[in-house]
Every structure is written in C-alpha cells, then in structure tokens.
Amino acid sequence: MKVLNLPAPAKLNLFLHITGRRDDGYHELQTVFQFLDQCDHLRIRPRNDGRIVVFGPDWLPAADNLITRAAQSLRVRTGTGLGATIELIKQLPAGGGLGGGSSDAATTLVGLNHLWETGLSRAQLAILGLELGADVPVFVHGVAAWGEGVGEQLTPVLPPEHWYLVLVPDAEVSTGKIFSASDLTRTTPKRRMRTAFEGSDGLSNDCEPVVRRIYPAVDQAFEWLERYGKAQLTGTGGCVFCPFETESAAIDALAKIPSGINGFIAQGRNRSPLYTQLGELD
C-alpha cells in the first residue's frame, strides 16, 4: 500500500494583536501567518482494518493526541472503513509558538484525505481542523494569510519570504497561562489589512510583555536577539525570531548565540511545504 512521507511545517505570527474577548472566553485576534521550511515529518501508511495507530516521541500520548483525533475526525466525517499507521518524527519544539501540534493535525487530515481518497476540499478539511484547534485551518489551507476571529478567518497575503533566525529558549510556555494573565492587553484597535503594514512599527505581539515577565529565558533571548534588529515573539511563545535579508547573515548571527540558547535558521514560505511536496507526488 502507498506510504506518504509528508512535512508538517512551522509557522510564524509576523504580528499578533488581541482586539477583544468573546463571551465564550476565546480571544479575538488579528495576525499574519507565514510558514517556515522547518518541519515535523509524518510517515502515513493506510490500513484495511480501520484502526488508527500513532507513534512517535516517548511523551506523545498513545490515544489522546491531535494526530489521532484528526484521523478519527476524518473517518467519522467520511464514513471510510480504512485506518492508518502514522509515525511522527518530531523536529519542532513543543510550547514554542510555532504551531507544531496544529501542523501535525493538518498534515494528518490532508495526507489521509489523499491516501483514503475521501475527496474533501481544503475548505471542508479546514472546518474539521477548527474543531481540533484555532491554528489548524491555516495549515490546511497552506498559504500565508491574514487571520482574524480566533485566527480561523483567513485571507491570503504575500509577505516577504525573509530568512529568519529563530531562538528556542528553555521554556515551554503555557498558552492558558498567558491568555489568563490579568496584565495581557486585550483592547488593541483593529487595523485594516490594506493599511496594516503602513508604519509597521505599530505591529507587535501583545503577548510579549506577559511572556517576558513570566519566563526569564524568553526575556534573555529577546535581549540578545534585539542586537540584530526587531526581535518578535511568535504566537504565545516562547520562540523568538528576527528577519534577515540573506541566509549568510542569519547563519553568522546563529554562530554567535550564547550557550544555553538553542536556535535554527529557516526561510519564510508563503506556500506550505506540505503542498509543495504533495504537488511533486501527483
């Protein structure tokens, strides 16, 4: 049976504004998502017995994980009798704001839709993905996007595909802790997409002050990276990134990071590496 080896790319939030809070407790956002060419990888093999078997790092829960939930959701939605064995090769840090878990779920939906020949559109897969997490739809659609609502209202955009130095502080940030913090800014005025990048100094991440206060390792990463330009937090953190015009400039900076801080170089992608690879298989 056919086996798929597919990437689950990281994302950056090029800014993140919290514009309000809904009655259900979820926060209203404005953001821009861009993918990176740094990825987790999933090896997906279909099964005839209907079972979903997922394995990967030792810490991955055997049953209640986003990959299993995504596969089961697609099975229920389509009524297929097929199953799958899915191996996760984890490269992206957990709790880093790079969207690794959401990306893994999206690659599962897209990959199984392809293998099982269940025929759902990207829009239909994104609806399933939203039930798993607010970031899953952008990974399903696979294009850089302006996001609103809880991040699920997406409009394609084409930001510059910079090279980035991404620092990975020794801190697994709790999204719940950040969004429940009393000093989190929740009233940033909404911006119009067409004019948002005019005077882009006003584009920031509203979670940054809270994350830097609670997690000293993130604050340390900011202080070091800011010598090279505008350092920013992605998502609720704790990864911190800075754009560079060339790969060589980013590599030179990476070589100078102090001990105790990990990092990597990646290029921004406005088309998800997932669809680039699937296109090569078709």
Buried (B, 14 or more C-beta within 10 A) or exposed (E): EEEBBBBBBBBBBBBBBBBEBEEEEBBBBBBBBBBBBBBBBBBBBBEEEEEBBBEBEEEBEEEEBBBBBBBBBBBEBBEBEBBBBBBBBBBBBEBBBBBBBBBBBBBBBBBBBBBBEBEBEBEBBBBBBBEBBBBBBBBBBBBBBBBBBBBBBBEEBEBEBBBBBBBBBBBEBBEEEBBEBEEBBEEBEEBEEEEBBEEEEEBBBBBBBBBBEBBEBBBBBBEBBEEBBEBBBBBBBBBBBBBBEEEEBBEEBBEEBEEEBBBBBBBBBBBBBBBBBBEEEE
